[in-house]
Amino acid sequence: MKSHQLYCSACDRQVKVMISEAPLGEHQATLHDDELVCLEIGDHCNGSLCPLGAAEPQAMVSRLIHSGEKIEGLKTVKGHGPACDLEADFILFGKGKASCSVCGTAARWVAEHVEPM
Ligand SMILES: [Zn+2]
């Protein structure tokens, strides 16, 4: 994976993306949309389609998780994965959505504030 800066028309700014490189000599060097992973997906990505990767924000989060890239720059919350049954970081994206960083399952993020213990 190689990092690039691309202009995202949905976010109206430059975002960092990773683009996978096809192994030399095996395939033609054509770039497919599904080889692009946005590293700055977040709660500002409210659109139904990411213009860079031609994917729903949820699909983009899954790609990011499966790419193995670090998610340090993203907003996350700790949660219990409804699908994998693990305590995991959930990547927040869109409006009130979050995806499990372990298995990629999307969930609804309903907490709006913290409270004293
Ligand atoms: Zn999970």
Residues whose N, C-alpha, C, O or C-beta is under 5 A from the ligand:
A	BS01	ZN	G81 C84 C100 V102 C103 G104
